[in-house]
């Protein structure tokens, strides 16, 4: 059984979700206040890079099931309304900015028909849903609200939306659950785990998952520091502990840490909310996680100075990678771009290459040098930094690149390159947390 849905907010989450829900057979109306974004999506063009999504978008637009608009009244006949807007970190605060969520609810409320369901997918501090229910009781008392956190990974968003590893719903009634079971029927048919929770638990699932993931990443980066100090090899250590079924081997690759629009701001918002709830000590460890993550970036800069000089003003540094992760053009809180900017601020001549994120990186740090060519980026460099784990960087031929540099030095900030191959080709090679040439 199909439904008519609205998706409020057509950024990364909303645009992906709208196209994927349409592909499940639903009629979907994507709504955004940004006219330029709506026009772009209507043309079948994405305002960001996500593998496989643009093709899916074009298919669903052609099907007639998917449309985009700035008019909230277009969703009058929708049965379910998904809020997919951002919750960025507040300026000068760790807390999340909920103004987009609140505005979304206020904008759709006058157009809710009796019995409709509003479903939050945005990542919010625990307790937000209850406040929105109280607000909805005033604005549209004939409607209900549920919370259904998203777990999409950039670079895998279509797969994660159409073949999720679980569906979590926070509801206050059997009716709300029944509606969502209808919406997600195709996913339940493929045996996707279904978890019903209360509203606070549903809100906590996403931030708890992100906090655990951030902890695991920062843990292995802390071990990398110890390995370098002790002469150990963090890659071997990670392999060894990863065989322990209680630990697992995912996200145990030491490097320059995490970034993006989710993990950093989510753990900070979690800290802020815990303080408001009087549970400050319970999440105090997340401050250390955040600190370790940021220190991983500084460690790369320290290694650069050890290899070159305290004074970087006479050196050219090539940076491979600007996006915070591969298969994405997202540069929000990108460790790679942060490191490049700090080296530039220290006086170095910095040239950045990235397969997809150059345009966004230029907007963020226009004073940096950028190039569309890897060879141009590396030419005449005194040192090369590998900072985003794109496949094309792993496939580079170190022998071919050797003659392009002033001095063949490579710092692998992602522990993703074949160290032996680069060393054999004549490069001085440094990988975080390992014995280095």
Secondary structure, 3 states (H helix, E strand, C coil): CCCEEEEECCCHHHHHHHHHHHHCCCEEEEECCCHHHHHHHHCCCCCCCCCCHHHHHHHHHHHCCEEEECCHHHHCCCCEEEECCCCCECCCCCCECCHHHHHHHHHHHCCCCCCCEEEECCCCCCCHHHHHHHHHHHHCCCCEEEECCCCCCCCCHHHHHHCCCCEEEECCCHHHHHHHHHHCHHHHHCCCCEEEECHHHHHHHHHHHHHHHHHHHHHHHHHHHHHHHHCCCHHHHHHHHHCCCCCCCCCCCCCCCCCCCCHHHHHHHHHHHHHHHCCHHHHCHHHHHHHHHHHHHHHHHHHHHHHCCCCCCCCEEEEECCCCCCCCCCCCCCHHHHHHHHHHHCCCEEEEECCCCHHHHHHHCCCCEECCCHHHHHCCCCEEEECCCCHHHHCCCHHHHHCCCCCCEEEECCCCCCHHHHHHCCCEEEECCCCCC
